[in-house]
Amino acid sequence: MAKKSAIEKNRHRAQLAKKYAGKRERLKAIADDANLSTEERFQARLKLAELPRNSAPSRIRNRCEVSGRPRGFYRKLKLSRIALRELGSKGLIPGMVKSSW
């Protein structure tokens, strides 16, 4: 089990990213628009830099829904490899069968 503080920090980052997504999108569009003047684009970059760092989507870490483990993460199931194996062995994941030969 991961530290609760790390899980909460990541959850907070996800909330901030969702909150500022629209504003960040608009500012990026202005900053990347070649038709605008250099000054307007620069001002958009400055405003983008003033947004909270944790509102950037790239700062969100994929974590297991069960254990909070950050590594060995399967995106499709939102589980770590360890939680996937445990739940699969118990028969809690539909269609997954533990192989043995």
C-alpha positions as CSV (number, residue, x, y, z in Angstrom):
1,M,0.0,0.0,0.0
2,A,1.3,3.4,-1.0
3,K,1.6,6.3,1.4
4,K,-1.8,8.0,1.9
5,S,-0.1,11.4,1.4
6,A,1.2,10.4,-2.0
7,I,-2.2,9.1,-3.1
8,E,-3.9,12.3,-1.8
9,K,-1.3,14.5,-3.5
10,N,-1.9,12.7,-6.8
11,R,-5.7,13.1,-6.4
12,H,-5.3,16.8,-5.7
13,R,-3.2,17.2,-8.9
14,A,-6.0,15.4,-10.9
15,Q,-8.6,17.9,-9.5
16,L,-6.4,20.9,-10.3
17,A,-5.7,19.6,-13.8
18,K,-9.5,19.2,-14.4
19,K,-10.2,22.7,-12.9
20,Y,-7.6,24.5,-15.1
21,A,-8.0,22.4,-18.2
22,G,-10.1,25.0,-20.1
23,K,-8.0,28.0,-19.2
24,R,-4.8,26.1,-20.0
25,E,-6.2,25.0,-23.4
26,R,-7.2,28.6,-24.4
27,L,-3.8,30.0,-23.3
28,K,-1.9,27.3,-25.2
29,A,-4.0,28.0,-28.3
30,I,-3.2,31.7,-28.1
31,A,0.5,31.1,-27.5
32,D,0.8,28.7,-30.5
33,D,-1.2,30.9,-32.9
34,A,1.3,32.2,-35.5
35,N,-1.2,34.8,-36.8
36,L,-1.1,36.8,-33.5
37,S,1.7,39.3,-32.6
38,T,4.7,38.2,-30.7
39,E,3.7,40.4,-27.7
40,E,0.2,38.7,-27.4
41,R,1.8,35.3,-27.7
42,F,4.4,36.2,-25.0
43,Q,1.7,37.5,-22.7
44,A,-0.2,34.2,-23.1
45,R,3.0,32.3,-22.2
46,L,3.4,34.4,-19.0
47,K,-0.2,33.8,-18.0
48,L,0.3,30.1,-18.6
49,A,3.4,30.1,-16.4
50,E,1.4,31.8,-13.6
51,L,-1.0,28.8,-13.4
52,P,-0.3,26.3,-10.6
53,R,2.4,23.7,-11.5
54,N,0.2,20.9,-10.2
55,S,-2.5,21.8,-12.7
56,A,-0.4,20.4,-15.6
57,P,-1.8,17.0,-16.7
58,S,1.8,15.7,-17.1
59,R,2.3,15.8,-13.3
60,I,-0.5,13.3,-12.6
61,R,0.9,9.8,-11.9
62,N,-1.0,6.7,-12.8
63,R,-1.7,4.7,-9.7
64,C,-3.4,1.5,-8.9
65,E,-7.0,1.9,-7.7
66,V,-6.6,-0.8,-5.1
67,S,-3.2,-0.3,-3.6
68,G,-2.0,3.1,-4.9
69,R,1.1,1.5,-6.3
70,P,2.7,3.8,-9.0
71,R,4.6,1.1,-10.9
72,G,3.6,-1.9,-12.9
73,F,0.4,-0.2,-13.8
74,Y,-2.1,-1.5,-16.4
75,R,-4.0,1.4,-17.9
76,K,-6.8,-0.6,-19.3
77,L,-7.7,-2.0,-15.9
78,K,-6.3,0.8,-13.7
79,L,-4.6,-1.8,-11.5
80,S,-1.0,-2.7,-10.7
81,R,0.4,-6.1,-11.7
82,I,0.2,-7.3,-8.1
83,A,-3.4,-6.3,-7.5
84,L,-4.3,-7.8,-11.0
85,R,-2.8,-11.1,-10.0
86,E,-4.5,-11.3,-6.7
87,L,-7.9,-10.3,-8.0
88,G,-7.5,-12.7,-11.0
89,S,-6.6,-15.6,-8.7
90,K,-9.7,-14.9,-6.6
91,G,-11.8,-14.9,-9.8
92,L,-12.9,-11.3,-9.4
93,I,-11.9,-10.2,-12.9
94,P,-14.3,-11.4,-15.6
95,G,-12.6,-13.5,-18.3
96,M,-9.3,-13.9,-16.4
97,V,-8.2,-17.4,-15.6
98,K,-5.0,-18.3,-13.8
99,S,-2.9,-20.4,-16.0
100,S,-1.2,-23.6,-14.9
101,W,0.5,-26.3,-16.8
